[in-house]
């Protein structure tokens, strides 16, 4: 119980509110339990419990495609999460894959209110809750690794938010008591040591619901045993492409600190470390650590799709290097959590860039197949060891479990958690739109039910209509993230212009809201040029990155699963030239780029019927070629070419499975 009287009162009030909430429809739940009571530092925002934000429009279509694809059927065709799973009491895979699968399946099931998916998830949840031993430990008896349990705890926090199942909080309390007693004798190791911040996050989640001071002691113990990511980035040494020889992988050094420090997924998960720990430390430098990590990764390993290279380890700036799908979804989760704590709108910009480019770019349109690694300059997906730093030849295939099955189990969390994080609560009893996509939010503010509808075809179009519907007139602030690139953004309320918002901030609209009030946010989506490796150019428009689509010849390597499952492993070979240099005016890109718009189709990121197409001039560069299916490093700009000038079309990055994203630029353009 909290020792601070004010915190104790809030805690007891929350217990009463929780009991009442269990009898009410989900939209009428309180927005959030008391957040970070003394002695924790306050966060800028509070994530809303799972289920308060529901997808609509194209985002709902995307989640339904996911449910119809691997996410909704993986346990039927992949033994690692099937009936023999150790997380169902079987003798099969008993480590991370069951929890990974649930970490996406649970939010997907409840956001879609899908009874079939809920039933699938419930089997794992019920077995897990029933597996707890008298000492508080839980899970398959075949291993005692802390790491897979860290993932399952993330699952349980979401499940409890969606259902208020009374078994969850006592279960977590007993396990954390066991951890606190056991960690001095059996400390964190390998994956758990480098991913301790995810453990800390769930401990703090429980502290916000019980106020048990022992939980803060556990967070401090986890911090003392975990890898010091903040220190790693204060003195960052991994500035070059990391090789297997450098890591001494031939000497079985894969789980040593050097390999784990440079492992892509670990770094993606680590981005939240400083902000999470800042809740305990109160340190401004800890809170700023996420942005420092991102800028460091951009400087040494950044790619034009918003990711950093990591195939499997940090791989430098060449856009022909790849990024692992696990890293994409884990970095998205880190950004969502870090944004809640810091309130930094730049993290929202990055989150959208990953969600609208890197995430769908590594999935087939029907989400029955995925890549392990994606490349911004991806000219072939075939069986080659190049260009990966430490991964195998299947890494670029689209399939069921190319290279390694972690991404097969883990990719499911990307879209659902993004949808659930579009809105957050603010400390002044308001709400903040931290990312944009069509959705509806139902919650309670100051005892009044509030429904907010966001209608938009963003990121394809720039108009966002937000209808505010309190049950009765209600005064509260509404904060809207204004991206750093959105110069000239405008806001109106019921048609009345509001002060021009500044870019890279949250525009705060404080007023007494009447039912039906309409906020219209317009974000100008002008093409812009970003420069990268070898002075190459990438073309962006709003949060979307654009690529030249290469003709695709899909060759089935093998079927996966049993009929009628469409799961298969695919190679893709190019059928058209791709080696273009752009004719650009970097000072006035609008003068060299024209835009064609359409409404998003039933598959939002499909190449056919894409909602946005950019047209610009280019010339082929014959000397720029592919070796073993991999594009050579993009030539140093500026380049020259005597080839005829052509008009080429660029489409959203995610729509082109074979693509060029980083282009050389022609001299005197």
Secondary structure by P-SEA (a helix, b strand, c coil): ccccaaaaaaaaaaaaaaaaaaacccccccccccccccccccccccccccccccccaaaaaaaaaaaaccccccccccccccccccccccccccccaaaaaaacaaaaaaaaccaaaaaaaaaaaaaaaaaccccccccccccccaaaaaaaaaaaaaaaaaccccccaaaaaaaaaaaaaccccccccccccccaaaaaaaaaaaaaccccaaaaaaaaaaaaaccaaaaaaaccccccccccccccccccccccaaaaaacaaaaaaacaaaaaaaaacccccccaaaaaaaaaaaacccccccccccccccccccccbbbbaaaaaaaaaaaaaaaaacccaaaaaaaaaaaaccccccccccccccccbbbcccccccccccccccccccccccccccccccccccccaaaaaaaaacccccccccccccccccbbbbbbcccbbbbbbbbcccccccbbbbbbbcccbbbbbbbbbbcccccbbbbbcccccccccccccccccccccccbbbbbbbbbbcbbbbbcccbbbbbbcccbbbbbccbbbbbbcccccccccccccbbbbbccccbbbbbcccccccccbbbbbbcccccccccccccbbbbbbbbbbcccccccccccccccccccccccbbbbbbcccccccccccbbbbbccc
